Amino acid sequence: MSLVRGALLAGRFRTQHELDGISNDDQRNILIVEMGGHTNQPRSHFQAMNDSTLAGAAAVYIFLRDARIRTEQQLKAISDDDQRNILIVELGAQTGLGASLQGLNNIELLLLGLGKSLPGDLRQGSFLRGVLLAGQFRTQRELSGMSNDDQRNTLIVEMAGRTNQPRGHFQAMDDFTLSGAGAVYVFLRNARIRTEQQLKAISDDDQRNILIVELGAQTGLGSKLQGLRNLDLVRLGLGVDQAEVFKPLPGPLQQPATSFVFSVESLEVQAQKADSDHSDSDWLSFIVTISNTGTKSARTFSAGNIHLEGSIKTGDIIRGPFVSDPIDAQDSDIVTISYVITNLGSSDAEEQFAQAIKVTNKIVGIVAPIVGAAIGLIFSANLKGGLEYGQEIAKGFDSVISTLGDVFDFLDIHFAPPNCNGEVLHDTLIFLPNELAQAVGGLASREYTGPQQNDRCGSPPKSKLNFVIRRVPST
């Protein structure tokens, strides 16, 4: 097979079933005729090209037409070289690559336009943009004014309206998987394997299975197709060499994890935990859960215990940064970051660190089974999506913190009176796929009123926490 077949399908010049009955030479001749009719160049100009160059010239034409950068009439009035130059100008504006684009061939230009990673970028391109363009859901100009999140949300809405699956089904996907589902739909529709109405009545899994049957008839690969991901199936359908397809595009599970840290920049003590005759000695503990949406697994761990300061009084501002241990997460992960600040000022100074460790480990031991149960529910469709999953973890964390006094007793942590030890504040932050990276650098603040169970300690503690997510080199 060659990319000539893909150009005929993507350009909607022939259907999948028509091409199944046409030889490679006939497919080439059809594309030559089509390109002679869609540029101002004669057929002989295209006859002199090899298959790869011919397919690349056609791909540029189709991109400019379907992305609505130029109309069919405008494209018909110019040469394929002029069309290439128009695409380079558009991609220069999109990518900022400038003159270096001149050194790329037409297929390489096309892949950049569809969302392939820029040269030197270690992140895998999601191809959200490409599916929105190929599906003619949005134009090039519209997409240039949209963030990646906007593009993702647009495709989620489109896919929910073009299958029998709800938005939540697609929201749970990472960008790469979502793009693959969209690509299968667009291929089946544009190749006229199924009508829009037929596709709307079935799920994305049904659509995938239809494509596998079609490609099985086309290639004779049979059950081997089941092991390919959706984007690889579409590549095969478009004529990419089989040997290349079975070395698939790197996907989310192959991406290197990125390391982040949760950094408390400062703590403003509006009202201390202890009574006015004493002071606080506050400890900050981080508990993190990373949930892999691909493998449907999760791990909960302590991400650090930090002594903020001793002799804390109302009105003090404790300045950091106080930074968690590295959090190694992929874009497709759901990450929850829980933190608790505990006053241990009623304990001996030399005992406080050991007590803080005990409290954190106890919390992890209680929250981890809650995480396991929650992830089982979300992937059994008993919860609506990642947000509800994160909220289940937060509820579990809250339930532990609400019994912190009992936890102290369980761990044999005893205090001399007046006992004003205990929680100052706690919270859980939920980051759905892609959100942790998007939060990097954005300073945020939250205010808290903590519990006060001992009347002798006075009014409840009040605090303002200022924090930020930072990216750090992966270890």
C-alpha positions, -999 to 999 in steps of 0.1 A, spaced: 0 0 0 10 36 -4 -2 70 9 -20 75 -25 -48 54 -10 -49 77 20 -51 108 -1 -80 94 -21 -98 86 11 -90 118 30 -99 139 -1 -132 119 -4 -123 113 -40 -132 76 -36 -148 54 -9 -131 25 10 -151 -1 -9 -143 15 -43 -106 14 -35 -107 -22 -24 -115 -31 -60 -88 -8 -76 -52 -17 -83 -24 5 -70 -17 18 -105 -53 27 -110 -54 45 -76 -23 65 -87 -39 75 -120 -71 86 -103 -51 108 -80 -32 123 -109 -65 132 -126 -79 147 -94 -48 168 -88 -48 180 -124 -84 192 -118 -77 208 -84 -46 229 -94 -36 249 -124 -10 222 -133 -13 197 -161 -16 160 -155 19 154 -168 33 175 -139 19 150 -114 27 119 -136 64 128 -132 61 124 -94 67 92 -75 38 79 -53 51 96 -21 56 130 -37 22 127 -54 4 118 -21 22 147 -4 10 172 -29 -25 159 -26 -23 160 12 -14 197 11 -44 204 -11 -68 185 11 -55 202 43 -59 237 28 -94 228 16 -107 210 47 -91 234 72 -109 261 51 -77 281 46 -85 285 10 -116 276 -11 -117 250 -38 -118 277 -65 -88 295 -50 -68 263 -49 -77 254 -84 -63 287 -97 -27 280 -83 0 254 -85 8 227 -59 40 247 -51 19 277 -43 -3 256 -21 27 243 -3 39 278 4 5 288 17 7 259 41 42 268 53 30 304 61 0 289 81 22 265 100 48 292 107 20 312 124 9 281 142 42 267 154 67 296 153 92 275 133 97 300 105 122 292 78 130 257 91 96 246 77 110 249 42 132 219 48 103 196 56 85 175 29 48 178 24 38 148 46 60 162 74 43 196 71 9 179 71 17 160 103 28 192 121 -5 208 110 -24 178 124 -8 181 158 25 162 158 50 173 184 74 201 174 110 191 168 128 188 201 95 185 221 96 153 242 58 153 247 37 132 224 14 151 201 -22 145 209 -36 151 173 -67 167 189 -62 195 164 -59 171 135 -91 153 143 -110 186 146 -96 196 112 -101 163 94 -136 160 108 -143 196 96 -155 204 131 -134 235 133 -113 256 108 -76 263 110 -83 299 120 -107 289 147 -83 264 162 -55 290 162 -75 310 187 -83 280 210 -62 265 238 -54 228 240 -81 225 267 -107 242 244 -98 219 216 -101 189 239 -135 200 252 -147 207 216 -138 172 205 -155 157 236 -187 175 227 -184 164 191 -178 128 199 -207 127 224 -230 140 197 -217 115 171 -218 83 191 -242 68 216 -218 75 245 -221 104 270 -196 132 274 -183 116 307 -171 86 287 -148 108 266 -139 131 294 -122 102 312 -99 97 282 -64 112 279 -58 134 248 -41 106 228 -70 81 234 -96 108 227 -79 117 194 -78 80 184 -115 76 190 -122 108 170 -99 96 142 -117 63 138 -151 81 136 -138 105 109 -122 77 89 -154 56 89 -175 87 79 -151 101 53 -144 67 37 -182 62 36 -180 29 54 -209 41 76 -232 71 75 -233 97 102 -267 84 114 -253 48 116 -223 60 135 -243 81 159 -263 50 170 -233 30 182 -204 34 206 -168 43 198 -158 7 206 -183 -5 180 -168 19 155 -133 6 163 -145 -30 156 -161 -20 123 -128 -4 112 -109 -36 123 -132 -57 101 -127 -33 71 -89 -33 75 -89 -71 79 -105 -74 45 -81 -48 31 -49 -61 45 -54 -97 55 -39 -90 89 -67 -106 109 -64 -108 146 -31 -88 146 -52 -57 142 -67 -61 176 -33 -51 192 -32 -18 174 -44 14 189 -70 36 171 -45 61 157 -24 32 143 -55 16 128 -63 48 110 -27 52 98 -29 17 84 -61 25 66 -45 56 51 -18 35 35 11 38 59 35 9 55 26 -21 78 61 -24 91 59 13 102 25 9 118 35 -21 139 61 2 154 33 24 168 33 60 177 44 65 213 13 69 234 5 79 270 19 48 286 53 53 270 56 90 278 82 98 305 66 109 337 70 146 346 79 156 381 60 182 400 61 195 436 35 211 457 50 242 473 35 260 503 49 295 498 36 309 532 12 303 560 -6 333 575 -16 325 611 -48 345 617 -55 327 650 -32 301 666 -43 267 677 -30 269 713 -43 293 739 -26 327 743 -3 316 771 13 290 748 24 287 711 20 263 682 46 240 667 31 232 633 39 202 611 29 200 574 23 165 559 16 157 523 -3 126 511 -5 120 473 -25 96 452 -15 90 415 -41 71 395 -32 57 361 -63 58 339 -46 35 314 -37 6 337 -66 14 361 -42 13 391 -34 38 418 -8 43 445 -10 64 477 21 76 495 35 101 519 52 130 501 69 146 530 66 158 566 79 193 572 83 213 605 70 248 596 81 265 628 79 264 666 67 291 689 40 302 664 17 330 676 -14 347 661 -4 372 635 28 354 624 35 348 587 55 316 582 74 320 549 86 290 528 88 275 504 79 242 521 80 217 493 66 182 489 86 153 476 86 150 438 53 138 423 60 118 392 28 119 371 19 116 334 -6 139 317 -32 111 317 -30 105 354 -55 117 380 -36 132 409 -49 141 443 -28 161 468 -39 160 504 -22 181 531 -27 185 568 -11 209 592 -10 196 628 0 214 659 22 193 681 33 221 704 21 202 735 46 174 728 83 174 737 103 189 708 124 157 703 92 136 700 74 158 674 91 145 642 84 109 651 48 117 660 43 136 626 56 105 608 33 82 627 3 104 619 11 106 582 17 69 579 -15 61 597 -34 84 572 -18 67 542 -27 33 556 -64 43 560 -67 62 527 -50 36 504 -79 11 507 -104 38 500 -84 47 469 -85 11 458 -122 8 462 -129 42 445 -108 33 414 -126 0 411 -159 20 411 -149 46 386 -138 20 360 -169 -1 367 -190 30 357 -205 34 392 -189 68 395 -194 94 368 -158 103 362 -125 115 375 -139 143 395 -161 120 415 -132 96 420 -111 124 434 -140 134 457 -141 99 470 -105 101 480 -111 135 496 -140 121 516 -118 93 528 -91 118 539 -117 140 556 -130 109 576 -94 102 588 -88 138 598 -121 141 617 -109 113 640 -74 127 644 -77 126 682 -86 89 680 -56 84 657 -34 100 683 -47 76 710 -43 46 686 -7 56 680 -1 60 718 7 97 714 -1 114 747 3 150 757 7 170 789 -21 195 796 -31 219 783 -35 196 752 -40 219 722 -24 195 698 -44 185 667 -55 197 633 -49 233 622 -61 228 587 -65 201 560 -75 199 524 -75 178 492 -68 191 457 -80 171 427 -62 173 394 -79 155 365 -58 144 334 -37 173 320 -47 196 349 -16 193 370 6 205 342 -18 234 335 -17 245 372 21 250 371 31 284 382 -3 296 392 -2 310 428 -33 302 448 -46 308 483 -72 292 506 -84 302 540 -93 277 567 -110 276 601 -99 244 619 -115 225 647 -110 233 684 -121 204 706 -106 217 739 -124 247 753 -93 257 773 -74 264 741 -97 293 731 -111 300 696 -106 277 666 -74 282 646 -77 304 615 -51 303 587 -45 314 551 -23 291 530 -6 303 499 7 276 475 18 268 440 25 238 418 60 237 403 77 216 377 110 200 386 135 179 367 125 142 367 146 120 389 
